[in-house]
Amino acid sequence: MLPYHAIWHRLLASRDILLVSPKRPDGDSIGSICGLSEALRSVGKEAVLYCPDPIPATFDIIPHVREVRSQKSEVRSQPFDAIVIVDAGDIAFAGVADDLPKWKAGGGALIVIDHHATNARYGDLNCVVADAASTTEVIHRMLAANRVPLTAAAAACLLFGLVTDTDGFTNPAASASAIAAAASLMGAGARIAPILRQVYRSKPIDALMLWGRAFERLRMHPVWDIATTVLLPSDFEECADGAERAEGLSNFLQAVLPARAILVLKDSGDGIVRGSLRTQRDDVDLGRLAEQFGGGGHRKAAGFGIPGRIVQDGDRWKVT
């Protein structure tokens, strides 16, 4: 049985609460902590919001996003009663392994809320719902199970995560339950049009140029029926906010290419090559594939990071 009630009661009994988005934040992780913060605020509870990395400007329309702290010095070193980590399959990906001992020193509970089937269940309380389209959908279910009324602000946060993780309700994660959750959130006052406009219909020239470079390097591998492309450090250097601009590329390629799977490799120059895997096939399990490289995710959407860099070898690219 899912611990919806146990988690909510623990939060209500907590005085000091920390909500954590993992490093390399996306719309789902930021929408999750902001939405949960608003829900707690509606019942008289305050929480500290933290993410190890800066928040992309695309997320500016999420309520409470400016309250998210991205510097460790902005988060107190004293223990918390409850530490909630969202949308992170393991503590390494969360990016707070070094900080967790001091945050839990007073006996605080580590609560993990996620929707990735490959989650390592590393919390004291784990709520991992693999059939949910997003972590914000999991939080929506938890609030509904505890009969917590949704404010318009909480609904807007949760809908942002649901829209972005389903790529505007166009990818395989857009299940019946995801659509039902979206309807519930819109009924509570969230609006979908501003999210779609902000995320999908406002591409700056820099982003289009970056995607153009990825399109130029597209290769189809006929033996495996996989389409691959790469982005290099020079691409990110020459494109303002390059890491953010690359978001959505693998989802777009999945939607337009008749390939068994899509692999986008991104080398931002920090010594880690990050892979983004997508498919629409039911007979492919990308989560298991990503696990072989230390990553994880879902059957149809997964990712990983490996040490190295991308170099050109004739007309091919390889990781060394």
Secondary structure, DSSP 8 states (H G I E B T S, - for coil): ---HHHHHHHHHH-SSEEEE--SS--HHHHHHHHHHHHHHHHTT---EEE-SS---GGGGGSTTGGG-B-SGGGS-SS--SEEEEES-SSHHHHT-TTTHHHHTTT--EEEEEE--TT----SSEEEE-TTSSSHHHHHHHHHHHTT----HHHHHHHHHHHHHHTTTTTSTT--HHHHHHHHHHHHTT--HHHHHHHHHS---HHHHHHHHHHHHT-EEETTTTEEEEEE-HHHHHTSTTHHHHTTTHHHHHHHH---SEEEEEEE-SSSEEEEEEE---TT--HHHHHHTTT-EE-SSEEEEEEES-EEEETTEEEE-
